[in-house]
């Protein structure tokens, strides 16, 4: 009893790893060529061009370490997803039956060998599925998924569909003919029989694992990492396969497993609520990239409060779905989990008035989309905004809004000219609407008193959105050396980042001397320690002086 409820207790926190698997928009597997010269065209050119000469010698991408961290995050998310899948009604009851098949009438070593091969084939099937996603879509397509509006809206609808399935509206199943053919082949002996047994498990359990696998593949694909889907599927299948081998080696341990029952459906319902909450992030990405400006922070938080509040009510046993059994009594672990969920719901409520909610800020729309924001007003009282500048409104200020009311520029050349005029160094922030690390930095690091002072008073801040879909005017468009015309704001700044700074991860902070356009210190990505970020800013300021 304790085991089955403790699994539910940890499930809520663990599943947030799905969202953090996309913490970066890094396209980590690309290799850039060294640029001998680079000149960014001004907005007065009829057709702007970036002059560069690629050489054959490849350089090491600046985001290699971040790429490794991204794949590690995807693997962990996949592993947690596999553990969650084990608690699904389609898999958990099959665990003792399958292990009994291996151990019945067989020596302990032989049983473990067969179970290990069975687990190995499970891993092979799911990893091949992950590789097929990469092969079908291709590396370039995976890179574009994270910022493509159509795909993000499709992913939103897909996750809502998965959530509805987990909540009991319907079951997502594969054609029964596939299952019957696979099951018939599993009767064969030897390796072929074990392989088809693993395939049968994958097909039969699809109604439960499909939404988890789908969510994992979506998250892995939208990181842009070439091996992301395969890595996620490896983590998922490894968690799924390990118990079969372990219980075959120690069959007596199965006696300690909780019995199947209504608690298995409770796991599905909790996952359904989480799927629904994560789906809103994809809808927010589309809203930000295309400047619809209707799905703001208040609306996002209101929906989250309703979703998690409903989850808490469900865990208290006051809400039931189609396949739920009657909760005769409330166990202590379930009570604790319900209390945690309700406490989290209450924690979200002050966000409606502008509270930064730092623990979940990476998931939320930017603070500047909030209409009623007491927090920023208090933090930035007396700060001059871009719209109040004597020289007029900054370019693209109608599309972008700097966090914390900072006086930011959104055009590279305009920011450089202002930095030259006031003789201040430049802080370039390569950012993105769908970049969760960017939002986390802006909510957790930039509000630090000393960091905020340095950015607002000692630097000229230039924020360049690499995933924005706004069309450029004819005068602002860029033609690359390869002849490709960059016709959107996002494409222009993404190309600038890769060519001039050999990086394509966000956030990416560059401290620049505006007179020479040379880097003052080595650029860096996300660093959630305000002390370290302050040292980074101060070192650039010292180098400029």
C-alpha positions as CSV (number, residue, x, y, z in Angstrom):
1,X,0.0,0.0,0.0
2,X,2.8,2.4,0.9
3,X,4.6,1.7,-2.4
4,X,1.7,2.3,-4.6
5,X,0.8,5.6,-2.9
6,X,4.4,6.8,-2.6
7,X,4.7,6.3,-6.4
8,X,1.9,8.8,-6.8
9,X,3.5,11.2,-4.3
10,X,6.7,11.4,-6.4
11,X,5.0,11.3,-9.7
12,X,3.9,15.0,-9.8
13,X,7.3,16.4,-9.2
14,X,9.1,13.9,-11.5
15,X,6.9,14.6,-14.5
16,X,8.0,18.2,-14.6
17,X,11.2,16.8,-16.1
18,X,9.2,16.6,-19.4
19,X,9.0,20.3,-19.6
20,X,12.7,20.9,-18.7
21,X,13.8,18.5,-21.5
22,X,13.2,21.5,-23.8
23,X,15.0,24.0,-21.6
24,X,17.1,25.2,-24.5
25,X,16.5,26.0,-28.1
26,X,20.0,24.7,-28.9
27,X,20.6,22.9,-32.1
28,X,23.4,21.1,-30.5
29,X,24.5,18.8,-33.3
30,X,25.2,21.4,-35.9
31,X,28.8,22.2,-36.8
32,X,29.5,25.7,-38.0
33,X,32.3,26.8,-40.2
34,X,34.8,29.5,-39.2
35,X,34.0,32.9,-40.5
36,X,37.0,35.0,-41.7
37,X,35.1,38.3,-42.1
38,X,31.6,39.3,-41.2
39,X,29.8,42.6,-41.7
40,X,26.3,43.2,-40.7
41,X,24.4,45.4,-43.2
42,X,22.6,48.5,-42.0
43,X,18.9,49.1,-42.3
44,X,19.5,51.7,-45.0
45,X,20.7,49.2,-47.6
46,X,18.2,48.2,-50.2
47,X,18.9,44.6,-49.6
48,X,21.1,44.0,-46.6
49,X,23.9,41.5,-47.0
50,X,26.2,39.8,-44.5
51,X,29.6,39.4,-46.1
52,X,31.5,36.3,-45.0
53,X,33.9,33.7,-46.3
54,X,33.5,30.2,-44.9
55,X,36.6,28.1,-44.7
56,X,36.9,24.4,-44.7
57,X,38.2,24.1,-41.2
58,X,35.3,23.4,-38.8
59,X,35.3,25.0,-35.4
60,X,34.0,23.5,-32.2
61,X,30.5,24.7,-31.5
62,X,30.2,26.9,-28.5
63,X,27.1,25.0,-27.4
64,X,28.7,21.5,-27.3
65,X,28.5,21.2,-23.5
66,X,25.0,22.6,-23.5
67,X,24.1,20.0,-26.1
68,X,25.4,17.2,-23.8
69,X,23.2,18.6,-21.0
70,X,20.2,18.7,-23.3
71,X,20.6,15.0,-24.2
72,X,21.1,14.2,-20.5
73,X,17.9,16.0,-19.7
74,X,16.0,14.2,-22.5
75,X,17.3,10.8,-21.2
76,X,16.2,11.6,-17.6
77,X,12.8,12.7,-18.8
78,X,12.5,9.5,-20.9
79,X,13.5,7.4,-17.9
80,X,11.0,9.0,-15.6
81,X,8.4,8.6,-18.4
82,X,9.2,4.8,-18.5
83,X,8.8,4.6,-14.7
84,X,5.4,6.3,-15.0
85,X,4.4,3.9,-17.8
86,X,5.1,1.0,-15.5
87,X,2.3,2.2,-13.3
88,X,-0.2,2.2,-16.2
89,X,-3.1,-0.2,-16.1
90,X,-1.9,-1.7,-19.4
91,X,1.5,-2.6,-18.2
92,X,1.6,-3.1,-14.4
93,X,-0.7,-6.2,-14.4
94,X,1.4,-7.7,-17.2
95,X,4.6,-7.5,-15.1
96,X,4.0,-10.6,-12.8
97,X,2.5,-12.6,-15.7
98,X,5.4,-12.0,-18.0
99,X,8.0,-12.7,-15.3
100,X,6.2,-15.9,-14.3
101,X,6.4,-17.1,-17.9
102,X,10.2,-16.7,-17.8
103,X,10.7,-18.3,-14.4
104,X,8.2,-21.2,-14.7
105,X,10.1,-24.5,-15.0
106,X,13.4,-22.7,-15.8
107,X,16.6,-22.4,-13.8
108,X,17.3,-19.0,-12.3
109,X,20.2,-18.1,-14.6
110,X,18.2,-19.2,-17.7
111,X,15.1,-17.2,-16.6
112,X,17.3,-14.1,-16.1
113,X,18.9,-14.5,-19.5
114,X,15.5,-14.8,-21.3
115,X,14.1,-11.8,-19.3
116,X,17.2,-9.8,-20.1
117,X,16.9,-10.5,-23.8
118,X,13.2,-9.6,-23.6
119,X,14.2,-6.3,-22.0
120,X,16.9,-5.8,-24.6
121,X,14.3,-6.2,-27.4
122,X,12.0,-3.7,-25.7
123,X,14.9,-1.2,-25.8
124,X,15.6,-1.9,-29.5
125,X,12.0,-1.4,-30.5
126,X,11.6,1.9,-28.8
127,X,15.1,3.3,-29.8
128,X,14.3,2.4,-33.4
129,X,11.1,4.3,-33.1
130,X,13.1,7.4,-31.9
131,X,15.5,7.0,-34.8
132,X,12.6,6.8,-37.3
133,X,11.4,10.2,-36.0
134,X,14.8,11.7,-36.8
135,X,15.0,10.0,-40.2
136,X,11.5,10.9,-41.2
137,X,11.7,14.6,-40.2
138,X,15.5,15.1,-40.6
139,X,17.9,17.3,-38.5
140,X,16.8,20.6,-40.1
141,X,13.1,19.9,-39.5
142,X,13.8,18.9,-35.9
143,X,15.6,22.2,-35.4
144,X,12.7,24.2,-36.8
145,X,10.0,22.4,-34.8
146,X,10.7,24.4,-31.6
147,X,9.7,27.7,-33.2
148,X,7.3,26.6,-36.0
149,X,3.9,28.0,-35.2
150,X,1.9,25.3,-37.1
151,X,3.8,22.5,-35.4
152,X,3.6,24.1,-31.9
153,X,-0.2,24.5,-32.4
154,X,-0.4,20.9,-33.6
155,X,1.6,19.7,-30.5
156,X,-0.8,21.7,-28.3
157,X,-3.8,19.9,-29.8
158,X,-1.9,16.5,-29.6
159,X,-1.2,16.9,-25.9
160,X,-4.8,17.9,-25.3
161,X,-5.9,14.7,-27.1
162,X,-3.5,12.7,-24.9
163,X,-4.8,14.4,-21.8
164,X,-8.4,13.6,-22.7
165,X,-7.4,10.0,-23.3
166,X,-5.8,9.7,-19.8
167,X,-8.9,11.4,-18.2
168,X,-11.1,8.6,-19.7
169,X,-12.8,10.3,-22.6
170,X,-11.6,7.5,-25.0
171,X,-8.7,5.1,-25.5
172,X,-6.0,5.4,-28.2
173,X,-5.5,1.9,-29.6
174,X,-3.7,0.4,-32.5
175,X,-5.5,-1.9,-35.0
176,X,-6.3,-5.3,-33.4
177,X,-4.9,-7.1,-36.4
178,X,-1.4,-5.8,-35.6
179,X,-1.7,-7.1,-32.0
180,X,-3.0,-10.5,-33.2
181,X,-0.2,-11.0,-35.7
182,X,2.5,-10.0,-33.2
183,X,1.0,-12.2,-30.6
184,X,0.9,-15.2,-33.0
185,X,4.5,-14.7,-33.8
186,X,5.4,-14.6,-30.1
187,X,4.6,-18.3,-29.9
188,X,7.8,-19.0,-31.8
189,X,10.7,-20.2,-29.7
190,X,14.2,-18.7,-29.4
191,X,15.1,-15.1,-30.0
192,X,12.4,-14.5,-32.6
193,X,9.7,-15.4,-30.0
194,X,11.2,-13.1,-27.4
195,X,11.4,-10.3,-29.9
196,X,7.7,-10.7,-30.9
197,X,6.8,-10.9,-27.2
198,X,8.4,-7.5,-26.7
199,X,6.6,-6.2,-29.8
200,X,3.3,-7.5,-28.4
201,X,3.9,-5.6,-25.1
202,X,4.6,-2.4,-27.1
203,X,1.4,-2.7,-29.1
204,X,-0.9,-3.9,-26.3
205,X,0.2,-1.2,-24.0
206,X,-0.1,1.6,-26.6
207,X,-3.3,2.9,-25.2
208,X,-1.5,3.8,-21.9
209,X,2.0,4.4,-23.2
210,X,1.1,6.2,-26.4
211,X,0.4,9.6,-24.7
212,X,3.6,9.4,-22.7
213,X,5.7,8.4,-25.7
214,X,4.0,11.1,-27.8
215,X,4.8,13.8,-25.2
216,X,8.3,12.6,-24.9
217,X,8.9,12.6,-28.6
218,X,7.4,16.0,-28.9
219,X,9.6,17.4,-26.2
220,X,12.7,15.7,-27.6
221,X,12.1,16.8,-31.1
222,X,11.5,20.4,-30.2
223,X,14.9,20.7,-28.5
224,X,16.5,20.5,-32.0
225,X,19.0,17.8,-30.9
226,X,19.6,15.3,-33.6
227,X,19.7,12.3,-31.3
228,X,17.0,13.7,-29.0
229,X,14.2,11.3,-29.9
230,X,16.4,8.3,-29.8
231,X,17.9,9.3,-26.5
232,X,14.4,9.9,-25.0
233,X,13.2,6.5,-26.2
234,X,16.3,4.8,-24.8
235,X,15.7,6.3,-21.4
236,X,12.0,5.3,-21.6
237,X,12.6,1.7,-22.7
238,X,15.4,1.2,-20.2
239,X,13.1,2.1,-17.3
240,X,10.5,-0.2,-18.8
241,X,12.9,-3.1,-19.4
242,X,14.8,-3.2,-16.1
243,X,12.0,-4.5,-13.9
244,X,11.4,-7.6,-16.1
245,X,15.1,-8.6,-15.7
246,X,15.3,-7.8,-12.0
247,X,12.1,-9.7,-11.1
248,X,13.3,-12.7,-13.2
249,X,16.5,-12.6,-11.1
250,X,14.6,-12.1,-7.8
251,X,11.1,-13.5,-8.4
252,X,10.2,-13.5,-4.7
253,X,10.3,-9.7,-4.8
254,X,7.1,-9.7,-6.9
255,X,5.2,-10.7,-3.8
256,X,5.9,-7.2,-2.4
257,X,4.3,-5.5,-5.3
258,X,1.0,-3.8,-4.7
259,X,-2.0,-5.5,-6.2
260,X,-3.7,-4.0,-9.3
261,X,-6.7,-1.9,-8.6
262,X,-8.3,1.5,-9.0
263,X,-5.1,3.3,-8.0
264,X,-3.7,2.5,-11.4
265,X,-6.4,4.6,-13.1
266,X,-5.6,7.4,-10.6
267,X,-2.1,7.5,-12.0
268,X,-3.5,7.9,-15.5
269,X,-5.8,10.7,-14.4
270,X,-2.9,12.6,-12.6
271,X,-0.8,12.3,-15.8
272,X,-3.8,13.6,-17.8
273,X,-3.9,16.8,-15.7
274,X,-0.1,17.2,-16.2
275,X,-0.4,16.7,-20.0
276,X,-3.1,19.3,-20.1
277,X,-0.9,21.8,-18.1
278,X,2.1,21.2,-20.4
279,X,0.0,21.6,-23.5
280,X,-0.5,25.3,-22.7
281,X,3.2,26.0,-23.1
282,X,3.0,25.1,-26.8
283,X,0.0,27.4,-27.3
284,X,1.9,30.2,-25.5
285,X,4.9,29.7,-27.9
286,X,2.7,30.2,-30.9
287,X,1.0,33.3,-29.3
288,X,4.4,34.9,-28.6
289,X,6.1,34.1,-31.9
290,X,3.2,35.5,-34.0
291,X,2.4,38.4,-31.7
292,X,-1.3,37.5,-31.2
293,X,-1.0,38.9,-27.7
294,X,-4.2,37.3,-26.3
295,X,-2.7,34.3,-24.4
296,X,-1.0,36.4,-21.7
297,X,0.4,35.5,-18.4
298,X,-2.8,36.1,-16.4
299,X,-4.8,33.7,-18.7
300,X,-2.1,31.1,-18.6
301,X,-1.9,31.2,-14.8
302,X,-5.7,31.2,-14.5
303,X,-5.9,27.9,-16.5
304,X,-3.1,26.4,-14.5
305,X,-4.8,27.3,-11.3
306,X,-8.0,25.6,-12.5
307,X,-6.1,22.5,-13.8
308,X,-4.0,21.9,-10.6
309,X,-6.9,22.9,-8.4
310,X,-9.0,20.2,-10.1
311,X,-6.2,17.7,-9.7
312,X,-6.1,18.5,-5.9
313,X,-9.9,18.0,-5.6
314,X,-9.6,14.8,-7.5
315,X,-6.9,13.5,-5.2
316,X,-9.1,14.4,-2.3
317,X,-11.7,12.0,-3.7
318,X,-14.2,14.7,-4.5
319,X,-14.0,14.4,-8.3
320,X,-14.5,11.1,-10.2
321,X,-14.0,10.2,-13.9
322,X,-15.5,7.4,-16.0
323,X,-13.1,4.6,-15.1
324,X,-12.5,5.5,-11.5
325,X,-13.5,3.2,-8.7
326,X,-15.1,4.6,-5.5
327,X,-12.6,5.9,-3.0
328,X,-13.7,4.3,0.3
329,X,-11.2,6.1,2.3
330,X,-8.3,8.6,1.8
331,X,-4.9,7.0,2.5
332,X,-2.2,9.2,4.2
333,X,0.2,9.3,1.1
334,X,-2.7,10.3,-1.1
335,X,-3.7,13.0,1.4
336,X,-0.1,14.3,1.4
337,X,0.0,14.4,-2.4
338,X,-3.4,16.2,-2.5
339,X,-2.1,18.7,0.0
340,X,1.1,19.3,-2.1
341,X,-1.0,19.9,-5.2
342,X,-3.4,22.3,-3.5
343,X,-0.5,24.2,-1.9
344,X,1.1,24.5,-5.4
345,X,-2.3,25.9,-6.7
346,X,-2.4,28.5,-3.9
347,X,1.3,29.4,-4.7
348,X,0.2,30.2,-8.3
349,X,-2.5,32.6,-7.3
350,X,-0.3,35.7,-6.4
351,X,1.1,35.4,-9.9
352,X,-2.2,37.0,-11.1
353,X,-1.0,40.2,-9.5
354,X,2.6,39.9,-10.9
355,X,4.4,37.7,-8.3
356,X,7.4,36.3,-10.2
357,X,6.8,32.6,-9.2
358,X,10.5,31.9,-9.8
359,X,10.1,28.1,-9.3
360,X,7.9,27.8,-12.5
361,X,8.9,31.0,-14.3
362,X,10.5,29.0,-17.1
363,X,7.1,27.6,-18.1
364,X,5.1,30.9,-17.9
365,X,4.7,33.6,-20.6
366,X,7.1,36.5,-20.0
367,X,6.4,38.8,-17.1
368,X,5.9,41.8,-19.5
369,X,2.8,40.1,-21.0
370,X,1.1,40.7,-17.6
371,X,-1.4,43.5,-17.7
372,X,-1.7,44.0,-13.9
373,X,1.9,43.7,-12.5
374,X,2.6,45.1,-9.1
375,X,5.9,43.3,-8.8
376,X,7.6,45.0,-11.8
377,X,6.2,48.4,-10.9
378,X,7.8,48.2,-7.5
379,X,11.1,46.8,-8.8
380,X,11.4,49.3,-11.6
381,X,9.9,52.5,-10.1
382,X,11.5,55.5,-11.6
383,X,13.0,53.6,-14.6
384,X,12.7,55.2,-18.0
385,X,11.1,53.0,-20.6
386,X,12.0,52.7,-24.2
387,X,8.8,54.5,-25.2
388,X,9.7,57.5,-23.1
389,X,13.1,58.0,-24.7
390,X,13.6,61.6,-26.2
391,X,14.7,60.1,-29.6
392,X,11.4,58.3,-30.1
393,X,10.3,54.7,-29.9
394,X,12.9,52.1,-30.5
395,X,12.7,50.0,-33.7
396,X,10.4,47.0,-33.3
397,X,9.2,48.3,-29.9
398,X,5.7,47.7,-31.1
399,X,6.4,44.0,-31.3
400,X,8.8,43.3,-28.3
401,X,8.7,44.4,-24.7
402,X,11.8,44.3,-22.6
403,X,11.6,42.4,-19.3
404,X,11.4,44.4,-16.1
405,X,10.9,47.6,-18.1
406,X,14.5,47.7,-19.1
407,X,15.4,50.2,-21.9
408,X,16.3,47.6,-24.5
409,X,16.9,47.8,-28.2
410,X,15.6,45.2,-30.6
411,X,17.7,46.0,-33.6
412,X,21.5,45.3,-33.7
413,X,22.6,48.4,-35.6
414,X,20.3,50.8,-33.7
415,X,21.7,49.5,-30.4
416,X,25.3,49.8,-31.6
417,X,24.8,53.4,-32.7
418,X,23.3,54.3,-29.3
419,X,26.2,52.5,-27.5
420,X,28.7,54.5,-29.5
421,X,26.8,57.8,-28.8
422,X,26.8,57.3,-25.0
423,X,30.1,55.3,-24.9
424,X,28.8,52.3,-23.1
425,X,29.5,48.6,-23.8
426,X,26.8,46.4,-25.4
427,X,25.0,43.5,-23.8
428,X,23.5,41.4,-26.6
429,X,20.9,38.9,-25.4
430,X,20.1,36.3,-28.1
431,X,16.8,35.1,-26.9
432,X,13.6,33.5,-28.1
433,X,9.8,33.4,-27.4
434,X,9.9,29.6,-26.8
435,X,13.2,29.7,-24.7
436,X,12.4,28.6,-21.2
437,X,15.9,29.2,-20.0
438,X,15.6,32.8,-21.1
439,X,12.4,33.3,-19.1
440,X,14.1,31.7,-16.1
441,X,17.1,34.1,-16.3
442,X,14.8,37.1,-16.6
443,X,12.8,36.0,-13.6
444,X,15.5,34.7,-11.3
445,X,18.7,36.5,-12.2
446,X,18.0,39.9,-13.8
447,X,15.8,41.2,-10.9
448,X,18.9,40.9,-8.6
449,X,19.6,44.5,-7.4
450,X,23.2,44.7,-8.6
451,X,22.6,42.7,-11.8
452,X,19.7,45.0,-12.6
453,X,21.8,48.1,-12.0
454,X,24.6,46.9,-14.2
455,X,22.2,46.1,-17.1
456,X,20.1,49.2,-16.8
457,X,22.8,51.8,-16.1
458,X,26.2,50.4,-17.4
459,X,25.2,48.6,-20.6
460,X,23.2,49.2,-23.7
461,X,20.9,46.1,-23.8
462,X,20.1,44.6,-27.3
463,X,17.6,41.8,-27.3
464,X,17.5,39.8,-30.5
465,X,14.7,37.3,-30.9
466,X,15.9,34.4,-33.1
467,X,12.5,32.7,-33.4
468,X,10.2,35.6,-34.2
469,X,8.0,35.2,-37.3
470,X,7.4,38.9,-38.1
471,X,8.2,39.8,-41.7
472,X,11.0,42.3,-42.4
473,X,10.7,45.3,-44.7
474,X,12.5,45.1,-48.0
475,X,15.2,47.4,-46.6
476,X,15.9,45.2,-43.6
477,X,16.1,41.8,-45.3
478,X,19.4,40.0,-45.4
479,X,20.9,37.9,-48.2
480,X,23.3,35.3,-47.0
481,X,26.5,34.4,-49.0
482,X,24.7,31.2,-50.1
483,X,22.0,33.4,-51.7
484,X,19.3,32.7,-49.2
485,X,17.0,35.6,-48.3
486,X,16.2,36.0,-44.6
487,X,12.8,37.7,-44.6
488,X,11.8,37.4,-40.9
489,X,13.2,39.0,-37.8
490,X,14.0,35.7,-36.2
491,X,15.9,34.4,-39.3
492,X,18.0,37.5,-39.5
493,X,19.2,37.4,-35.9
494,X,19.6,33.7,-35.9
495,X,21.9,34.0,-38.9
496,X,23.8,36.8,-37.2
497,X,24.4,34.7,-34.1
498,X,25.6,31.6,-36.0
499,X,27.9,33.5,-38.4
500,X,29.3,36.1,-36.1
501,X,29.4,34.3,-32.8
502,X,29.4,30.6,-33.9
503,X,26.6,29.7,-31.5
504,X,22.9,29.0,-31.9
505,X,21.7,28.3,-28.3
506,X,19.5,30.6,-26.3
507,X,20.0,32.5,-24.1
508,X,23.4,33.6,-25.3
509,X,24.9,36.7,-23.8
510,X,27.6,38.6,-25.6
511,X,29.4,41.6,-24.2
512,X,30.6,43.7,-27.1
513,X,32.7,46.8,-27.7
514,X,30.5,48.9,-29.9
515,X,33.4,50.7,-31.5
516,X,35.2,47.6,-32.7
517,X,32.4,45.1,-32.5
518,X,34.8,42.8,-30.7
519,X,33.9,40.6,-27.8
520,X,35.0,42.0,-24.4
521,X,35.0,38.6,-22.7
522,X,33.9,35.1,-23.6
523,X,30.1,34.9,-24.1
524,X,28.1,32.7,-21.9
525,X,24.7,31.0,-21.7
526,X,22.3,30.6,-18.9
527,X,23.8,30.9,-15.4
528,X,21.2,31.0,-12.6
529,X,23.6,32.2,-9.9
530,X,23.2,36.1,-9.7
531,X,26.7,36.3,-8.3
532,X,28.3,34.6,-11.3
533,X,26.3,36.7,-13.7
534,X,27.3,39.8,-11.9
535,X,30.9,38.9,-12.3
536,X,30.4,38.2,-16.0
537,X,28.9,41.7,-16.5
538,X,31.5,43.4,-14.3
539,X,34.4,41.7,-16.2
540,X,33.0,43.0,-19.5
541,X,32.7,46.5,-18.0
542,X,36.3,46.4,-16.7
543,X,37.5,45.2,-20.1
544,X,35.7,48.1,-21.9
545,X,37.1,50.7,-19.5
